[in-house]
Amino acid sequence: MGTTEDLTAHVRRMIPIFAAMELEVVEAERTSVAARIPAGPNGNHFGATYAGCLFSVAEVLGGVLASTSLVLEGAVPLVKRLTIDFLRPATSAVTARARLDEDTIARVLAETAEHGKSDFLLETEVSDEHGTVVARTSGTYQLRRL
């Protein structure tokens, strides 16, 4: 897909609310991805980041991986289940980070090529500007041929 700027533009085009959230893809490597949102437009009624925004910045990383490592023509990423633990209020910008190992990438690509779909687990940490983890997600995603 190109640079993090290209991926940011792509994500904002595909899911327009991310433009209003000022979401930025800040890392897009084969095995690791990260996205950031600022505090300003994502605040809630008591000065912290709105819970739905923390969920969204973590959830989108499964889709970002479809542009870095889970690339298969005609296949799209879907989220099947996602749980989140909110650990502390976030009062600054936050960055969500996730990793997939090479074995999982190879398995998902092979299964999708052969069977048309493959599930994978993706765990994400959301940290504030001071490095404090404010939320964690665990999700079951699926790469699926349409």
C-alpha positions in Angstrom: 0.0 0.0 0.0 2.9 2.4 0.5 3.8 4.8 3.2 2.0 5.4 6.5 0.6 8.5 5.0 -0.8 6.5 2.1 -2.4 4.0 4.6 -3.8 6.9 6.7 -5.5 8.3 3.6 -6.8 4.9 2.6 -8.2 4.1 6.1 -9.9 7.6 6.2 -11.4 7.0 2.8 -12.7 3.5 3.6 -14.0 4.5 7.0 -14.8 8.3 7.0 -15.3 8.7 10.8 -11.5 8.1 11.1 -10.9 11.5 9.4 -13.0 13.2 12.0 -11.1 11.3 14.7 -7.8 12.4 13.1 -6.6 8.8 13.1 -3.1 8.4 11.7 -1.4 5.1 10.8 2.1 5.6 12.4 3.6 2.1 11.8 3.0 -0.3 9.0 5.5 -3.1 9.0 5.0 -6.7 7.9 4.6 -8.0 11.5 3.7 -4.8 13.4 1.2 -2.0 12.9 0.2 1.0 15.0 -2.3 3.9 14.7 -2.6 7.1 16.8 -5.5 9.4 17.7 -5.1 12.8 19.4 -7.1 13.6 22.5 -8.8 16.8 21.2 -11.6 15.5 18.9 -11.9 12.2 20.8 -12.8 13.5 24.2 -15.7 12.6 26.4 -17.8 14.4 29.0 -15.1 14.2 31.8 -12.0 15.1 29.8 -10.7 11.7 28.9 -10.7 9.9 25.5 -14.1 8.5 24.7 -14.2 4.7 25.1 -15.6 4.1 21.5 -12.5 5.9 20.1 -10.1 3.7 22.1 -12.0 0.7 20.8 -11.9 2.0 17.2 -8.2 2.8 17.1 -7.4 -0.7 18.3 -10.0 -2.5 16.1 -8.8 -0.9 12.8 -5.4 -2.5 13.1 -6.7 -5.8 11.8 -7.6 -4.0 8.6 -4.2 -2.3 8.4 -2.5 -5.7 8.5 -4.4 -6.5 5.2 -2.2 -3.8 3.6 1.1 -4.9 5.1 1.2 -8.7 5.5 -2.2 -10.3 5.0 -2.3 -9.2 1.4 -4.2 -11.6 -0.9 -6.1 -10.5 -4.0 -9.8 -10.6 -3.5 -9.6 -11.0 0.3 -10.7 -8.6 3.0 -10.3 -8.5 6.7 -13.4 -8.8 9.0 -13.6 -8.6 12.7 -15.7 -11.4 14.2 -15.3 -10.6 17.9 -13.4 -8.0 19.9 -13.2 -7.5 23.7 -11.6 -4.6 25.4 -10.4 -3.9 28.9 -10.3 -0.3 29.8 -7.5 0.0 32.3 -7.2 3.8 32.9 -8.6 7.0 31.5 -6.5 8.4 28.7 -6.1 12.2 28.8 -3.5 12.5 26.0 -3.1 11.2 22.5 -3.1 7.4 22.3 -1.4 4.8 20.1 -2.7 1.3 19.5 -0.1 -1.3 18.6 -0.5 -4.9 17.4 1.8 -7.7 16.1 1.4 -10.9 14.1 4.2 -13.4 13.9 5.5 -14.8 10.5 4.0 -18.3 11.3 0.5 -16.8 11.8 0.8 -14.7 8.6 1.8 -17.7 6.6 -1.0 -19.8 8.0 -3.7 -17.2 7.4 -2.5 -16.6 3.8 -2.4 -20.3 3.0 -5.7 -21.2 4.6 -7.4 -18.2 2.9 -5.9 -19.2 -0.5 -7.1 -22.8 0.0 -10.4 -22.5 1.8 -11.4 -18.9 1.2 -11.1 -17.8 4.8 -8.9 -18.0 7.9 -9.4 -16.8 11.5 -6.6 -15.2 13.5 -6.2 -13.7 16.9 -5.0 -10.1 17.3 -4.1 -8.5 20.6 -3.6 -4.8 20.9 -2.3 -2.5 23.5 -3.4 1.1 23.6 -1.0 3.5 25.4 -1.0 7.2 26.2 1.8 9.6 25.4 3.6 8.6 28.7 3.7 4.9 27.7 0.9 4.0 30.2 -1.3 1.2 28.8 -4.8 2.5 29.0 -6.6 -0.3 27.2 -6.1 -3.8 25.8 -8.1 -5.6 23.2 -8.3 -9.2 22.1 -10.0 -9.9 18.8 -10.8 -12.7 16.4 -10.5 -11.5 12.9 -11.0 -13.3 9.6 -9.3 -12.9 6.3 -12.0 -13.8 3.7 -12.2 -14.0 0.0 -15.3 -12.3 -1.3 
